Amino acid sequence: MQKPVMAVTGDETDEETELAPSHMAATTGDMPAYQIRAPTTALPQGVVMAASPGSLHNPQQLAEEATRKRELRLMKNREAAKECRRRKKEYVKCLESRVAVLEVQNKKLIEELETLKDICSPKTD
């Protein structure tokens, strides 16, 4: 009888392990005790698993990793800020053009209002 495969989580590994019932439980009739077996499949040759922070033991490696992450974060932040400034400029240009259109429309409406006032107002001479 084979139990389902479970993923072990934690700092030490992300490999899949298999739980197998102990042979002692079958003879005594007690509830089976499970033992962890080594994974049956290995990574294909040439595949390297990413190192977790717990696997970097050298302080210099930790410092280099932190520096690399910081530089990557700063680069992404610069790109995001640049994109944000570009979008803001585009938004402001759009607002400025809308203001110009509305000013022209407002001027025409004021002129039309004046013309209508002249037509409708009683002539007093």
TASUL-V259645 format. One line per field, one symbol per residue. phi: phi as a letter, one per 20 degrees, with the letter a starting at -180 (. if undefined). Layout:
phi->???
This chain:
phi->.defeceedqffadfecdecffffffeenfffeddeeffeddfgfnedeffegfeeefgfffffffffffffffffffffffffffffgffffffffffffffffffffffffffffffefffdc
